[in-house]
Amino acid sequence: MRLTRLFLLLILTTTSGWPVHAATVSPQTFNTLKKAEQLLDKKAYGKAIAILQARLNKVGKKPLEQALILRALASAHAAKGNYQSAIPLLERALATNALTDTQKRQALRMLGQLYLAQNQPAKAVKTLESWLKTAPKIEPEDYLLLAHAYTQLKRYRPALKYINQAIAQTSKPKESWIQLRLSLNYYLKNYSAAIQDLHRLIRMKPNHKPYWEQLTALYQLSRKPITAAAVVELQVLVDMLTKEKEILQGIQLLRAIHVPYLAGRRLQQEMTKGRVKKTLKNLNLLASCWTEAREFKKALQVLERTAALSADGKIHFRLGQLYIEQEQWQKAAQALRSALKKGGLKSPGKAWLLLGSVLYEMKKTTQAIQAFKKALQYKRTRQSAQQWLAFLSQKAA
């Protein structure tokens, strides 16, 4: 478990140096506890458990001695990593009601840690909250444990409260602490706070690419696409974006904030470098960038290369539209006819309508009328086709 090392550290610091006075227990128990502590310091966990268990079997009905030995046994099992065995021992120690207030607080703290280590967050929360009410001093790590417990219960608001307290008490909080707070702020849709967490994480690890990606995503969620694009541009400046998927996402972001020329230029550069493949899909994206930037000649150059590769008529249709923009009527008519022949168009009626208008510009009225009659067959273009036919009929009269 990810938190095992933290639990072990806390458990060992909680239990080292048990506050037991010889006057409060029998000499035999006192010596056993002292010997067990020495064995634990040497990491001789098995031997410590053996002598403690043997003494427990002999103490009889002496609540304080039972409690102290049970607590020591729990510590030994916990130090060994056997949390499942440690929990009932500690529960029994507390159930004797023989521990002093200080000893009880220590036992509650340790029990809460063990519950969390054993994936029992509800019990961990209940125990640690009880301990918190009487603890004379609370360490940042204690708040961290409660934050983890509440997070496991998906109770993000109290989890956020405790991780904030943990971080506030530490001059240099660990990266994992900020990561936890980032996750909680994200779950609670506190995007502004989450962005600040990412700024802090980036200062800790400026070359860690996932933090930059998350920052971009959060600015987009916050409806700040221009700032998101600026973050991407920073990554581009330091050559952090090298994978095709990352580059294409950045290009789409530039399109989203209406900077298509920069998007097209970058995509062209990345294709030249070989980091973006010249697939039909990517070439279509390049053509879209140039079209949006009203760089029609560049868009035509791309589409003329890709039209022959396409299985349907969609690219030919786009070519036809661009040729119309350039008033290249002959090429527009040829492209639109190819589009209709290949098929697969979202709106064949629109292609017929455009073809009719192109033929009209070419003064081929009879062919234009035939094209408009084809457009009549489609609901979406019927009204426009009727208007064209009425206009041509009136003109011929």
Secondary structure, DSSP 8 states (H G I E B T S, - for coil): -TTHHHHHHHHHHHHSS----GGGS-HHHHHHHHHHHHHHHTT-HHHHHHHHHHHHTTS-S-HHHHHHHHHHHHHHHHHHT-HHHHHHHHHHHHHT--S-HHHHHHHHHHHHHHHHHTT-HHHHHHHHHHHHHH-S---HHHHHHHHHHHHHTT-HHHHHHHHHHHHHT-SS--HHHHHHHHHHHHHTT-HHHHHHHHHHHHHH-TT-HHHHHHHHHHHHHTT-HHHHHHHHHHHHHTT---SHHHHHHHHHHHHHTT-HHHHHHHHHHHHHHTSS---HHHHHHHHHHHHHTT-HHHHHHHHHHHGGG-SSSHHHHHHHHHHHHTT-HHHHHHHHHHHHHH---S-HHHHHHHHHHHHHHTT-HHHHHHHHHHHTTSHHHHHHHHHHHHHHHHHH-
